[in-house]
Amino acid sequence: MRPASLLRRRPSVDPKLARRIYAVVAKIPRGRVATYGWIAERAGLPRRARLVGQALSQLPSGRRVPWHRVINAQGRISFPARSRQAREQHRRLEGEGLYFLRGRVDLERFGWRLTLDELLWRI
């Protein structure tokens, strides 16, 4: 058992920020993935990729947000290898037609990023 001082509870993500993150994640099309960093940028939270991870870890049950479409910048699933969560995410992504090569999704092929118009006209 760990001493209580080593058990850190992550602070709750501000609900307004979490809603922005969930709204962006909800827009990821089926068969595509986005990185935590891309989601943060699109939510207006540049350089806050970890916040995206925290918000997704606190996703209320019953919310229909496609959390499984969010992966790390290397194209890998961030859950520990062979964990129940990693297997579930892998299964869901393959079910949408994505495939893994040496444990990675090809972000060039399957990645969902901002379009040029969205970048140019974003306020």
ROGU-285490 format. One record per atom (N, C-alpha, C, O): residue in one letter; chain; x, y negated, z. Coordinates in steps of 0.001 Angstrom, whole numbers, plus 500000, padded with zeros to 6 digits. Atoms other than C-alpha are relative to their C-alpha. Layout:
BEGIN
{resn=A	chain=A	east=X	north=Y	up=Z}
...
This chain:
BEGIN
{resn=M	chain=A	east=500844	north=501181	up=500000}
{resn=M	chain=A	east=500000	north=500000	up=500000}
{resn=M	chain=A	east=500889	north=498756	up=500000}
{resn=M	chain=A	east=501911	north=498706	up=500685}
{resn=R	chain=A	east=499233	north=501243	up=500069}
{resn=R	chain=A	east=501257	north=496532	up=499167}
{resn=R	chain=A	east=499620	north=499063	up=501128}
{resn=R	chain=A	east=498466	north=499026	up=501553}
{resn=P	chain=A	east=500336	north=501026	up=499006}
{resn=P	chain=A	east=501513	north=493814	up=501771}
{resn=P	chain=A	east=499051	north=498982	up=499388}
{resn=P	chain=A	east=499109	north=498701	up=498191}
{resn=A	chain=A	east=500993	north=500965	up=500475}
{resn=A	chain=A	east=498710	north=491292	up=501505}
{resn=A	chain=A	east=500645	north=498817	up=499290}
{resn=A	chain=A	east=500049	north=498249	up=498374}
{resn=S	chain=A	east=499337	north=501150	up=500624}
{resn=S	chain=A	east=501225	north=488579	up=500578}
{resn=S	chain=A	east=500377	north=500277	up=498551}
{resn=S	chain=A	east=500559	north=499336	up=497778}
{resn=L	chain=A	east=499640	north=499665	up=501371}
{resn=L	chain=A	east=502084	north=490468	up=497366}
{resn=L	chain=A	east=498781	north=500151	up=499095}
{resn=L	chain=A	east=498896	north=500144	up=497869}
{resn=L	chain=A	east=501220	north=499878	up=500785}
{resn=L	chain=A	east=498498	north=490876	up=496288}
{resn=L	chain=A	east=499486	north=498605	up=499687}
{resn=L	chain=A	east=498951	north=497916	up=500556}
{resn=R	chain=A	east=500424	north=501341	up=500394}
{resn=R	chain=A	east=497727	north=487739	up=494349}
{resn=R	chain=A	east=498693	north=500081	up=499244}
{resn=R	chain=A	east=498549	north=500855	up=498298}
{resn=R	chain=A	east=501250	north=500087	up=500743}
{resn=R	chain=A	east=494237	north=486936	up=493275}
{resn=R	chain=A	east=500141	north=498845	up=499029}
{resn=R	chain=A	east=500531	north=497737	up=499396}
{resn=R	chain=A	east=499958	north=501074	up=500981}
{resn=R	chain=A	east=494092	north=484996	up=490078}
{resn=R	chain=A	east=498853	north=499043	up=500267}
{resn=R	chain=A	east=497727	north=499474	up=500518}
{resn=P	chain=A	east=501098	north=500951	up=499813}
{resn=P	chain=A	east=492123	north=481804	up=490479}
{resn=P	chain=A	east=499014	north=500134	up=498841}
{resn=P	chain=A	east=499396	north=500466	up=497719}
{resn=S	chain=A	east=501020	north=499946	up=501045}
{resn=S	chain=A	east=488871	north=481736	up=488558}
{resn=S	chain=A	east=500278	north=498930	up=498953}
{resn=S	chain=A	east=500721	north=497825	up=499265}
{resn=V	chain=A	east=499854	north=500952	up=501097}
{resn=V	chain=A	east=489025	north=480069	up=485178}
{resn=V	chain=A	east=498822	north=499037	up=500063}
{resn=V	chain=A	east=497686	north=499447	up=500300}
{resn=D	chain=A	east=501055	north=501012	up=500030}
{resn=D	chain=A	east=487070	north=476822	up=484999}
{resn=D	chain=A	east=498906	north=500475	up=499043}
{resn=D	chain=A	east=499201	north=500789	up=497890}
{resn=P	chain=A	east=501090	north=499487	up=500850}
{resn=P	chain=A	east=483635	north=477869	up=483640}
{resn=P	chain=A	east=499860	north=499281	up=498662}
{resn=P	chain=A	east=499506	north=499906	up=497662}
{resn=K	chain=A	east=500090	north=500745	up=501263}
{resn=K	chain=A	east=483678	north=475096	up=481007}
{resn=K	chain=A	east=501062	north=500489	up=499015}
{resn=K	chain=A	east=500787	north=500653	up=497826}
{resn=L	chain=A	east=498930	north=499500	up=500865}
{resn=L	chain=A	east=487021	north=476314	up=479659}
{resn=L	chain=A	east=499705	north=501424	up=499556}
{resn=L	chain=A	east=499938	north=501781	up=498401}
{resn=A	chain=A	east=500330	north=498616	up=500342}
{resn=A	chain=A	east=485886	north=479933	up=479788}
{resn=A	chain=A	east=498943	north=500033	up=498898}
{resn=A	chain=A	east=499048	north=500837	up=497972}
{resn=R	chain=A	east=501040	north=500028	up=501036}
{resn=R	chain=A	east=482777	north=479082	up=477736}
{resn=R	chain=A	east=500582	north=499617	up=498646}
{resn=R	chain=A	east=500180	north=500165	up=497620}
{resn=R	chain=A	east=499346	north=500380	up=501268}
{resn=R	chain=A	east=484967	north=477373	up=475104}
{resn=R	chain=A	east=500752	north=501187	up=499414}
{resn=R	chain=A	east=500691	north=501444	up=498212}
{resn=I	chain=A	east=499235	north=498830	up=500441}
{resn=I	chain=A	east=487188	north=480445	up=474936}
{resn=I	chain=A	east=499058	north=501077	up=499479}
{resn=I	chain=A	east=499284	north=501626	up=498401}
{resn=Y	chain=A	east=500946	north=498966	up=500423}
{resn=Y	chain=A	east=484248	north=482865	up=474742}
{resn=Y	chain=A	east=499327	north=499632	up=498673}
{resn=Y	chain=A	east=499068	north=500501	up=497840}
{resn=A	chain=A	east=500640	north=500439	up=501253}
{resn=A	chain=A	east=482657	north=480770	up=471975}
{resn=A	chain=A	east=500916	north=500259	up=498803}
{resn=A	chain=A	east=500447	north=500663	up=497739}
{resn=V	chain=A	east=499059	north=499747	up=501087}
{resn=V	chain=A	east=485804	north=481053	up=469860}
{resn=V	chain=A	east=500132	north=501498	up=499751}
{resn=V	chain=A	east=500096	north=501944	up=498605}
{resn=V	chain=A	east=499854	north=498549	up=500147}
{resn=V	chain=A	east=486233	north=484773	up=470526}
{resn=V	chain=A	east=498760	north=500579	up=499316}
{resn=V	chain=A	east=498873	north=501508	up=498517}
{resn=A	chain=A	east=501241	north=499506	up=500595}
{resn=A	chain=A	east=482583	north=485309	up=469552}
{resn=A	chain=A	east=499972	north=499801	up=498487}
{resn=A	chain=A	east=499220	north=500485	up=497793}
{resn=K	chain=A	east=499977	north=500286	up=501434}
{resn=K	chain=A	east=483376	north=483908	up=466088}
{resn=K	chain=A	east=500965	north=500890	up=499217}
{resn=K	chain=A	east=500953	north=500868	up=497986}
{resn=I	chain=A	east=499051	north=499146	up=500722}
{resn=I	chain=A	east=486118	north=486427	up=465265}
{resn=I	chain=A	east=499199	north=501016	up=499196}
{resn=I	chain=A	east=498418	north=501779	up=499765}
{resn=P	chain=A	east=500784	north=499070	up=500812}
{resn=P	chain=A	east=484718	north=488390	up=462330}
{resn=P	chain=A	east=500373	north=501460	up=500258}
{resn=P	chain=A	east=501497	north=501771	up=500652}
{resn=R	chain=A	east=499778	north=498563	up=499911}
{resn=R	chain=A	east=484365	north=492154	up=462451}
{resn=R	chain=A	east=501133	north=500373	up=499047}
{resn=R	chain=A	east=501181	north=499892	up=497915}
{resn=G	chain=A	east=498888	north=499570	up=500834}
{resn=G	chain=A	east=487518	north=493814	up=461122}
{resn=G	chain=A	east=501181	north=499046	up=499981}
{resn=G	chain=A	east=502115	north=499225	up=499200}
{resn=R	chain=A	east=498910	north=500968	up=499885}
{resn=R	chain=A	east=489754	north=490879	up=462075}
{resn=R	chain=A	east=500420	north=499915	up=501458}
{resn=R	chain=A	east=499675	north=500310	up=502354}
{resn=V	chain=A	east=499502	north=500220	up=498643}
{resn=V	chain=A	east=491872	north=490055	up=465119}
{resn=V	chain=A	east=500578	north=498598	up=500099}
{resn=V	chain=A	east=500904	north=497970	up=499092}
{resn=A	chain=A	east=499358	north=501282	up=499732}
{resn=A	chain=A	east=493211	north=486900	up=466701}
{resn=A	chain=A	east=500899	north=500187	up=501210}
{resn=A	chain=A	east=500641	north=501039	up=502060}
{resn=T	chain=A	east=499105	north=499924	up=498847}
{resn=T	chain=A	east=496047	north=486373	up=469137}
{resn=T	chain=A	east=499478	north=499073	up=501097}
{resn=T	chain=A	east=498668	north=498178	up=500855}
{resn=Y	chain=A	east=500384	north=500855	up=498872}
{resn=Y	chain=A	east=495625	north=484834	up=472555}
{resn=Y	chain=A	east=500344	north=498541	up=499690}
{resn=Y	chain=A	east=499569	north=497638	up=500006}
{resn=G	chain=A	east=499572	north=501352	up=500348}
{resn=G	chain=A	east=497543	north=481799	up=471289}
{resn=G	chain=A	east=499113	north=499349	up=498959}
{resn=G	chain=A	east=498792	north=498166	up=499067}
{resn=W	chain=A	east=500896	north=500539	up=501026}
{resn=W	chain=A	east=495360	north=481371	up=468213}
{resn=W	chain=A	east=498666	north=499602	up=500604}
{resn=W	chain=A	east=498098	north=498570	up=500249}
{resn=I	chain=A	east=501270	north=500311	up=499340}
{resn=I	chain=A	east=492257	north=481487	up=470394}
{resn=I	chain=A	east=500143	north=498716	up=500814}
{resn=I	chain=A	east=499267	north=497852	up=500779}
{resn=A	chain=A	east=499769	north=501207	up=499198}
{resn=A	chain=A	east=493725	north=478876	up=472732}
{resn=A	chain=A	east=500026	north=498761	up=499111}
{resn=A	chain=A	east=499404	north=497751	up=499439}
{resn=E	chain=A	east=499944	north=501149	up=500920}
{resn=E	chain=A	east=494520	north=476554	up=469803}
{resn=E	chain=A	east=498611	north=499633	up=499512}
{resn=E	chain=A	east=498224	north=498464	up=499534}
{resn=R	chain=A	east=501314	north=500248	up=500567}
{resn=R	chain=A	east=491075	north=476936	up=468309}
{resn=R	chain=A	east=499017	north=499470	up=501046}
{resn=R	chain=A	east=498081	north=498747	up=500706}
{resn=A	chain=A	east=500863	north=500488	up=498914}
{resn=A	chain=A	east=489436	north=476269	up=471695}
{resn=A	chain=A	east=500434	north=498614	up=500483}
{resn=A	chain=A	east=499847	north=498064	up=501414}
{resn=G	chain=A	east=499509	north=501306	up=499585}
{resn=G	chain=A	east=491387	north=473021	up=471958}
{resn=G	chain=A	east=500880	north=500062	up=501228}
{resn=G	chain=A	east=500991	north=499091	up=501977}
{resn=L	chain=A	east=499144	north=499784	up=498831}
{resn=L	chain=A	east=493750	north=474453	up=474559}
{resn=L	chain=A	east=501381	north=500484	up=499557}
{resn=L	chain=A	east=501804	north=501574	up=499943}
{resn=P	chain=A	east=498711	north=499528	up=500518}
{resn=P	chain=A	east=497121	north=474618	up=472796}
{resn=P	chain=A	east=500961	north=500391	up=501118}
{resn=P	chain=A	east=500995	north=499767	up=502178}
{resn=R	chain=A	east=498990	north=499492	up=499076}
{resn=R	chain=A	east=499866	north=476557	up=474579}
{resn=R	chain=A	east=499392	north=500565	up=501289}
{resn=R	chain=A	east=500058	north=500606	up=502324}
{resn=R	chain=A	east=500683	north=499451	up=498822}
{resn=R	chain=A	east=497328	north=478100	up=476984}
{resn=R	chain=A	east=499565	north=501443	up=499745}
{resn=R	chain=A	east=498479	north=501844	up=500165}
{resn=A	chain=A	east=500329	north=498614	up=500328}
{resn=A	chain=A	east=497393	north=481705	up=475723}
{resn=A	chain=A	east=499693	north=500815	up=501259}
{resn=A	chain=A	east=498787	north=501648	up=501253}
{resn=R	chain=A	east=500248	north=499250	up=498761}
{resn=R	chain=A	east=497577	north=483036	up=479280}
{resn=R	chain=A	east=498625	north=499707	up=500583}
{resn=R	chain=A	east=497993	north=500577	up=501183}
{resn=L	chain=A	east=501337	north=500362	up=499535}
{resn=L	chain=A	east=494415	north=481162	up=480149}
{resn=L	chain=A	east=498943	north=500823	up=499257}
{resn=L	chain=A	east=497947	north=501248	up=499843}
{resn=V	chain=A	east=500923	north=499173	up=500790}
{resn=V	chain=A	east=492668	north=483030	up=477325}
{resn=V	chain=A	east=499949	north=501401	up=500599}
{resn=V	chain=A	east=498869	north=501962	up=500784}
{resn=G	chain=A	east=499958	north=498683	up=499380}
{resn=G	chain=A	east=493820	north=486309	up=478847}
{resn=G	chain=A	east=499272	north=500038	up=501328}
{resn=G	chain=A	east=498541	north=500984	up=501620}
{resn=Q	chain=A	east=500692	north=500069	up=498698}
{resn=Q	chain=A	east=492604	north=485239	up=482284}
{resn=Q	chain=A	east=498494	north=499928	up=499806}
{resn=Q	chain=A	east=497742	north=500622	up=500490}
{resn=A	chain=A	east=501440	north=500148	up=500234}
{resn=A	chain=A	east=489217	north=484182	up=480927}
{resn=A	chain=A	east=499400	north=501324	up=499532}
{resn=A	chain=A	east=498321	north=501712	up=499982}
{resn=L	chain=A	east=500525	north=498724	up=500485}
{resn=L	chain=A	east=488782	north=487471	up=479079}
{resn=L	chain=A	east=499989	north=501051	up=501108}
{resn=L	chain=A	east=499116	north=501918	up=501135}
{resn=S	chain=A	east=499983	north=499038	up=498897}
{resn=S	chain=A	east=489753	north=489407	up=482200}
{resn=S	chain=A	east=498850	north=499757	up=500970}
{resn=S	chain=A	east=498480	north=500644	up=501739}
{resn=Q	chain=A	east=501112	north=500362	up=499121}
{resn=Q	chain=A	east=486927	north=487598	up=484009}
{resn=Q	chain=A	east=498665	north=499969	up=499247}
{resn=Q	chain=A	east=497676	north=499433	up=499747}
{resn=L	chain=A	east=501212	north=499981	up=500817}
{resn=L	chain=A	east=484363	north=488158	up=481248}
{resn=L	chain=A	east=498874	north=500702	up=500766}
{resn=L	chain=A	east=499016	north=501860	up=501160}
{resn=P	chain=A	east=501111	north=499374	up=499270}
{resn=P	chain=A	east=481022	north=488790	up=482950}
{resn=P	chain=A	east=499454	north=501206	up=499242}
{resn=P	chain=A	east=499352	north=501177	up=498016}
{resn=S	chain=A	east=500565	north=498827	up=500662}
{resn=S	chain=A	east=479567	north=492210	up=482247}
{resn=S	chain=A	east=498688	north=499613	up=499337}
{resn=S	chain=A	east=497937	north=498779	up=499843}
{resn=G	chain=A	east=501219	north=500303	up=500737}
{resn=G	chain=A	east=476785	north=492127	up=479733}
{resn=G	chain=A	east=500173	north=498925	up=498947}
{resn=G	chain=A	east=499305	north=498774	up=498087}
{resn=R	chain=A	east=499746	north=501013	up=501033}
{resn=R	chain=A	east=478295	north=489289	up=477683}
{resn=R	chain=A	east=500421	north=500706	up=498727}
{resn=R	chain=A	east=501260	north=501606	up=498762}
{resn=R	chain=A	east=499688	north=499367	up=501275}
{resn=R	chain=A	east=478459	north=490234	up=474021}
{resn=R	chain=A	east=501104	north=499216	up=499299}
{resn=R	chain=A	east=500882	north=498599	up=498258}
{resn=V	chain=A	east=498822	north=500671	up=500545}
{resn=V	chain=A	east=481911	north=488814	up=473352}
{resn=V	chain=A	east=500959	north=501095	up=499541}
{resn=V	chain=A	east=501287	north=501985	up=500325}
{resn=P	chain=A	east=499125	north=498940	up=500510}
{resn=P	chain=A	east=484202	north=490924	up=471130}
{resn=P	chain=A	east=501435	north=499887	up=500510}
{resn=P	chain=A	east=502354	north=499603	up=499742}
{resn=W	chain=A	east=498702	north=500123	up=499335}
{resn=W	chain=A	east=487115	north=490908	up=473583}
{resn=W	chain=A	east=501061	north=500872	up=499329}
{resn=W	chain=A	east=502246	north=500537	up=499339}
{resn=H	chain=A	east=499054	north=499048	up=500585}
{resn=H	chain=A	east=488694	north=493843	up=471750}
{resn=H	chain=A	east=500705	north=499451	up=498768}
{resn=H	chain=A	east=501699	north=500028	up=498326}
{resn=R	chain=A	east=499387	north=500594	up=501192}
{resn=R	chain=A	east=489528	north=491610	up=468765}
{resn=R	chain=A	east=501129	north=499032	up=500340}
{resn=R	chain=A	east=501683	north=498393	up=499445}
{resn=V	chain=A	east=498920	north=500892	up=499574}
{resn=V	chain=A	east=492083	north=489635	up=470803}
{resn=V	chain=A	east=501201	north=500847	up=500394}
{resn=V	chain=A	east=501112	north=501715	up=501262}
{resn=I	chain=A	east=498771	north=499244	up=499764}
{resn=I	chain=A	east=495648	north=490965	up=470771}
{resn=I	chain=A	east=501154	north=499030	up=500219}
{resn=I	chain=A	east=500982	north=497816	up=500107}
{resn=N	chain=A	east=498877	north=500906	up=499737}
{resn=N	chain=A	east=499095	north=489624	up=471563}
{resn=N	chain=A	east=500687	north=499556	up=498704}
{resn=N	chain=A	east=500358	north=500043	up=497622}
{resn=A	chain=A	east=499353	north=500612	up=501157}
{resn=A	chain=A	east=501365	north=487659	up=469225}
{resn=A	chain=A	east=500844	north=500972	up=499177}
{resn=A	chain=A	east=501192	north=500675	up=498034}
{resn=Q	chain=A	east=499257	north=498980	up=500738}
{resn=Q	chain=A	east=503278	north=490797	up=468232}
{resn=Q	chain=A	east=499056	north=500957	up=499264}
{resn=Q	chain=A	east=499508	north=501886	up=498595}
{resn=G	chain=A	east=500964	north=499127	up=500648}
{resn=G	chain=A	east=500072	north=492402	up=466972}
{resn=G	chain=A	east=499694	north=501246	up=500815}
{resn=G	chain=A	east=499117	north=502202	up=500297}
{resn=R	chain=A	east=500200	north=498837	up=499126}
{resn=R	chain=A	east=499943	north=494807	up=469915}
{resn=R	chain=A	east=498864	north=499751	up=500988}
{resn=R	chain=A	east=498510	north=498612	up=501293}
{resn=I	chain=A	east=500964	north=500055	up=498910}
{resn=I	chain=A	east=497291	north=495600	up=472476}
{resn=I	chain=A	east=500777	north=499689	up=501276}
{resn=I	chain=A	east=501839	north=500262	up=501517}
{resn=S	chain=A	east=499270	north=500437	up=498806}
{resn=S	chain=A	east=498268	north=493951	up=475754}
{resn=S	chain=A	east=499798	north=500880	up=501229}
{resn=S	chain=A	east=500583	north=500808	up=502174}
{resn=F	chain=A	east=500205	north=499095	up=498859}
{resn=F	chain=A	east=496833	north=496555	up=478124}
{resn=F	chain=A	east=501148	north=501004	up=500067}
{resn=F	chain=A	east=501767	north=501294	up=499044}
{resn=P	chain=A	east=498951	north=498980	up=499888}
{resn=P	chain=A	east=499324	north=499109	up=479478}
{resn=P	chain=A	east=499708	north=501180	up=499062}
{resn=P	chain=A	east=498570	north=501636	up=498952}
{resn=A	chain=A	east=500153	north=498886	up=500935}
{resn=A	chain=A	east=499920	north=501877	up=476943}
{resn=A	chain=A	east=499320	north=501182	up=500682}
{resn=A	chain=A	east=499601	north=501490	up=501840}
{resn=R	chain=A	east=500724	north=498810	up=499538}
{resn=R	chain=A	east=497646	north=504888	up=477378}
{resn=R	chain=A	east=499017	north=499733	up=501133}
{resn=R	chain=A	east=498463	north=500673	up=501704}
{resn=S	chain=A	east=501009	north=500305	up=498985}
{resn=S	chain=A	east=495429	north=503041	up=479860}
{resn=S	chain=A	east=498616	north=500171	up=499366}
{resn=S	chain=A	east=498478	north=500178	up=498143}
{resn=R	chain=A	east=501374	north=499862	up=500489}
{resn=R	chain=A	east=491676	north=503483	up=479567}
{resn=R	chain=A	east=499614	north=498796	up=499139}
{resn=R	chain=A	east=498990	north=498950	up=498089}
{resn=Q	chain=A	east=500339	north=501222	up=500732}
{resn=Q	chain=A	east=491324	north=499869	up=478422}
{resn=Q	chain=A	east=500695	north=499957	up=498634}
{resn=Q	chain=A	east=500087	north=499566	up=497637}
{resn=A	chain=A	east=499266	north=499998	up=501264}
{resn=A	chain=A	east=494029	north=500233	up=475751}
{resn=A	chain=A	east=499379	north=500991	up=499017}
{resn=A	chain=A	east=499233	north=500695	up=497831}
{resn=R	chain=A	east=500635	north=498995	up=500874}
{resn=R	chain=A	east=492414	north=503396	up=474396}
{resn=R	chain=A	east=498669	north=499490	up=499464}
{resn=R	chain=A	east=498344	north=499697	up=498295}
{resn=E	chain=A	east=501294	north=500541	up=500427}
{resn=E	chain=A	east=489018	north=501679	up=474290}
{resn=E	chain=A	east=500183	north=498911	up=498948}
{resn=E	chain=A	east=499464	north=498896	up=497949}
{resn=Q	chain=A	east=499757	north=501068	up=500963}
{resn=Q	chain=A	east=490394	north=498611	up=472481}
{resn=Q	chain=A	east=500471	north=500596	up=498671}
{resn=Q	chain=A	east=499999	north=500193	up=497607}
{resn=H	chain=A	east=499488	north=499336	up=501201}
{resn=H	chain=A	east=492291	north=500815	up=470010}
{resn=H	chain=A	east=498853	north=500674	up=499233}
{resn=H	chain=A	east=498755	north=500543	up=498012}
{resn=R	chain=A	east=501136	north=499302	up=500615}
{resn=R	chain=A	east=489155	north=502896	up=469342}
{resn=R	chain=A	east=499057	north=499008	up=499306}
{resn=R	chain=A	east=498618	north=499236	up=498178}
{resn=R	chain=A	east=500908	north=500999	up=500576}
{resn=R	chain=A	east=487005	north=499808	up=468762}
{resn=R	chain=A	east=500594	north=499357	up=498745}
{resn=R	chain=A	east=499893	north=499173	up=497750}
{resn=L	chain=A	east=499374	north=500629	up=501164}
{resn=L	chain=A	east=489508	north=498196	up=466388}
{resn=L	chain=A	east=500056	north=500956	up=498817}
{resn=L	chain=A	east=499768	north=500561	up=497687}
{resn=E	chain=A	east=499990	north=499022	up=501089}
{resn=E	chain=A	east=489936	north=501368	up=464360}
{resn=E	chain=A	east=498593	north=500211	up=499450}
{resn=E	chain=A	east=498425	north=500425	up=498250}
{resn=G	chain=A	east=501385	north=499877	up=500433}
{resn=G	chain=A	east=486147	north=501645	up=464228}
{resn=G	chain=A	east=499559	north=498873	up=499085}
{resn=G	chain=A	east=498590	north=499017	up=498339}
{resn=E	chain=A	east=500302	north=501140	up=500867}
{resn=E	chain=A	east=486114	north=498248	up=462501}
{resn=E	chain=A	east=500883	north=499988	up=498758}
{resn=E	chain=A	east=500852	north=499038	up=497976}
{resn=G	chain=A	east=499194	north=499894	up=501211}
{resn=G	chain=A	east=488596	north=499407	up=459868}
{resn=G	chain=A	east=501439	north=499529	up=500126}
{resn=G	chain=A	east=502181	north=499573	up=499145}
{resn=L	chain=A	east=498611	north=500398	up=499811}
{resn=L	chain=A	east=491837	north=498093	up=461353}
{resn=L	chain=A	east=500825	north=501248	up=500253}
{resn=L	chain=A	east=500311	north=502259	up=500732}
{resn=Y	chain=A	east=499123	north=498882	up=499693}
{resn=Y	chain=A	east=494802	north=500383	up=461592}
{resn=Y	chain=A	east=501291	north=499476	up=500594}
{resn=Y	chain=A	east=501661	north=498316	up=500418}
{resn=F	chain=A	east=498775	north=500331	up=499291}
{resn=F	chain=A	east=497986	north=500413	up=463599}
{resn=F	chain=A	east=501164	north=500703	up=499326}
{resn=F	chain=A	east=501061	north=501873	up=498959}
{resn=L	chain=A	east=498762	north=499432	up=500506}
{resn=L	chain=A	east=501480	north=500984	up=462259}
{resn=L	chain=A	east=501056	north=499774	up=501069}
{resn=L	chain=A	east=501409	north=498631	up=501359}
{resn=R	chain=A	east=499049	north=500061	up=498887}
{resn=R	chain=A	east=503989	north=501760	up=465021}
{resn=R	chain=A	east=499456	north=499142	up=501153}
{resn=R	chain=A	east=500180	north=498355	up=501762}
{resn=G	chain=A	east=500624	north=500672	up=498865}
{resn=G	chain=A	east=501533	north=500407	up=467584}
{resn=G	chain=A	east=499617	north=498555	up=499765}
{resn=G	chain=A	east=499251	north=497851	up=500706}
{resn=R	chain=A	east=500313	north=501405	up=500306}
{resn=R	chain=A	east=500918	north=497100	up=465786}
{resn=R	chain=A	east=498946	north=499883	up=498917}
{resn=R	chain=A	east=498832	north=500732	up=498033}
{resn=V	chain=A	east=500934	north=500377	up=501052}
{resn=V	chain=A	east=498166	north=495533	up=463743}
{resn=V	chain=A	east=500733	north=498987	up=499126}
{resn=V	chain=A	east=501436	north=498119	up=499645}
{resn=D	chain=A	east=499386	north=500948	up=500928}
{resn=D	chain=A	east=499360	north=493670	up=460637}
{resn=D	chain=A	east=499223	north=498682	up=500069}
{resn=D	chain=A	east=498116	north=498578	up=499542}
{resn=L	chain=A	east=500678	north=501285	up=499825}
{resn=L	chain=A	east=498493	north=490073	up=461529}
{resn=L	chain=A	east=499846	north=499255	up=498683}
{resn=L	chain=A	east=498912	north=498468	up=498530}
{resn=E	chain=A	east=500135	north=500642	up=501314}
{resn=E	chain=A	east=499092	north=488915	up=457951}
{resn=E	chain=A	east=498741	north=500501	up=499297}
{resn=E	chain=A	east=498049	north=499739	up=498621}
{resn=R	chain=A	east=501147	north=499392	up=500677}
{resn=R	chain=A	east=496404	north=491291	up=456736}
{resn=R	chain=A	east=498701	north=499846	up=500781}
{resn=R	chain=A	east=497663	north=499523	up=500202}
{resn=F	chain=A	east=501212	north=499955	up=499189}
{resn=F	chain=A	east=493941	north=491412	up=459635}
{resn=F	chain=A	east=499815	north=498787	up=500916}
{resn=F	chain=A	east=498804	north=498691	up=501613}
{resn=G	chain=A	east=500089	north=501148	up=499106}
{resn=G	chain=A	east=494623	north=488133	up=461450}
{resn=G	chain=A	east=498959	north=498986	up=499569}
{resn=G	chain=A	east=498724	north=498791	up=498376}
{resn=W	chain=A	east=501009	north=501038	up=500222}
{resn=W	chain=A	east=491954	north=485440	up=461768}
{resn=W	chain=A	east=500545	north=498711	up=500571}
{resn=W	chain=A	east=500672	north=498558	up=501786}
{resn=R	chain=A	east=499434	north=501283	up=499583}
{resn=R	chain=A	east=493389	north=481939	up=461864}
{resn=R	chain=A	east=499160	north=498862	up=499480}
{resn=R	chain=A	east=498205	north=499064	up=498730}
{resn=L	chain=A	east=500669	north=501189	up=500509}
{resn=L	chain=A	east=492244	north=478413	up=461239}
{resn=L	chain=A	east=500244	north=499865	up=498506}
{resn=L	chain=A	east=501337	north=500161	up=498022}
{resn=T	chain=A	east=499827	north=500275	up=501421}
{resn=T	chain=A	east=491645	north=477557	up=457592}
{resn=T	chain=A	east=500665	north=498632	up=499852}
{resn=T	chain=A	east=500730	north=497858	up=500806}
{resn=L	chain=A	east=499370	north=501299	up=500253}
{resn=L	chain=A	east=493427	north=474605	up=455998}
{resn=L	chain=A	east=499003	north=498869	up=500246}
{resn=L	chain=A	east=499359	north=497853	up=500842}
{resn=D	chain=A	east=501016	north=501025	up=499757}
{resn=D	chain=A	east=490169	north=472615	up=456035}
{resn=D	chain=A	east=499802	north=499754	up=501486}
{resn=D	chain=A	east=499720	north=498607	up=501925}
{resn=E	chain=A	east=500192	north=500159	up=498554}
{resn=E	chain=A	east=489704	north=473274	up=459734}
{resn=E	chain=A	east=501182	north=499279	up=500631}
{resn=E	chain=A	east=501005	north=498466	up=501538}
{resn=L	chain=A	east=498819	north=500681	up=499469}
{resn=L	chain=A	east=493261	north=472165	up=460424}
{resn=L	chain=A	east=500000	north=498521	up=499630}
{resn=L	chain=A	east=500308	north=497674	up=500469}
{resn=L	chain=A	east=499958	north=501382	up=500473}
{resn=L	chain=A	east=492959	north=468984	up=458325}
{resn=L	chain=A	east=498886	north=499130	up=500588}
{resn=L	chain=A	east=499096	north=497944	up=500844}
{resn=W	chain=A	east=501151	north=500785	up=499571}
{resn=W	chain=A	east=489520	north=467909	up=459557}
{resn=W	chain=A	east=499699	north=500096	up=501465}
{resn=W	chain=A	east=498704	north=499547	up=501938}
{resn=R	chain=A	east=500221	north=499839	up=498562}
{resn=R	chain=A	east=489843	north=468857	up=463183}
{resn=R	chain=A	east=500250	north=498672	up=500722}
{resn=R	chain=A	east=501228	north=497982	up=500435}
{resn=I	chain=A	east=499843	north=501274	up=499264}
{resn=I	chain=A	east=489396	north=465915	up=465542}
{resn=I	chain=A	east=500496	north=500279	up=501387}
{resn=I	chain=A	east=500695	north=499350	up=502170}
